[in-house]
Amino acid sequence: MQKAAPQADVASRSAPHAWIELAATPAQQEVLQRIHAQRDALRARREKRKAQEVLAVAQGQRVDPSAPMAQRLFSFGRLHPVLSIAVLGVTAVAGPRRLLRWSSWLLPAALRIWRP
């Protein structure tokens, strides 16, 4: 017969079904511990995301110039959804062949302008 988990250990967790752990086998307790660890990790990730959202609102929802290009594009898209949809619509209508032709001309011109 297996020993039950100590009452203090079970009571220290704020799980609503902590009484189930009293009758759990050691293998079941390992699974329950992994579940608790996953829940804690998810809770921490959720809190971190909320903190980042609060920080973004406090900063005035600006595009971070030091962020990677993809993150800057997504931030810009969130700040200017109508413009983003318009650009995506133009690219869809133009088609890949025309976009390649335009980019073969625009990219070198833009690089010349941006050079220090």
N, C-alpha and C positions, 0 to 999 in steps of 0.2 A: 504494500500500500504506500502511495506517495504522500509526502508531507504537503500540507496546504501552504500557500504563500502567507507570510506574516501579515497580520492585520494592518500594521503601521505602513508597510510598503504599499499595500493596496489602497489604503485610505489617503496616502500622500498624492496619489494620482487623482485628478479631478474627472475621471472618466465616469459617464453615467451608468455604465454597466460593469463597474469594478468588481462586483460580487461574483461575476463569471470567472474571474481569474483565480478565485479561491479553489475552484474545483478543476482547474486546468492542469494537464500533465506538463512535464517540463518541455516537451516539444511544442505543445500548444502555447506555453508561456513565451517561448522564443518567437513564435509567430506573432503573438500579441505585442511583444517588445518591438519587433520590426515594424508592425503597424503603427505603434506609438511614435517611433522614430520618423517614419514617413509623414505622419500627420504633423509632427513638430517641424519638419523640414518644409512642408507645404505652408504651414502657418508663417514661418519665418520668411519664406519667399513672398507670400502675399503681403506681409507687413513691409518688406523692402520695396515692393512695387508701389504700395500706397505712399510710402515716404518719397519715392522718386516722383510720383505724380504731384504730391504736395509741393515738392521743390520746383518742379516745372511750372506750376501755377504761380509760385512765389517769384520766379524769375521772369514772369511775364510771357511765358511760352515763346521763347526765342529759339532760333536754330543755333546750336552750339558749333562755332567755327572749328573747334579742335576735334570734333567727332568724326568718325569715318564717313566717307562719301555716302554710303547707303543710308546711314542713320540720318545724315543731313537731308537727303532727298525725301525720306519718309516724314521727317519733321516738317519740311516745307509742304509736303502733300497734305499733312494734317492741318497746317495753318491756312492753306489756300486750296480747299477742295475743288472749287469751281475751276480754277486755273489748271489744276492737275487733271481734272476730267477733260477739259478742253484739249490739253496737250496729248493725252492718251487717245482722244477721239481723232485728232489730226494724224497721229502716227498710225492709227488703225486704217484710216481712209487712204493715207498716202501709200501704204504698202511697203514691204521690205526692200524692194528694188529701188524705189525712189528715195527711201531713207538712206540707203547705202550711198547713193549718188550724192545726196545732200551732205552727208557726213564726210565724204571724201573731199568736199570743198570747204565745209564749215570748220572741221576739226583743225586743219593746218592754220586757217585764218585765226581761229580762237587761240591757238597755242602761240602764234606770233604776238597777239595782243597781250596775253598774260605773262609773257617772258619779262623778267626784271630788267 
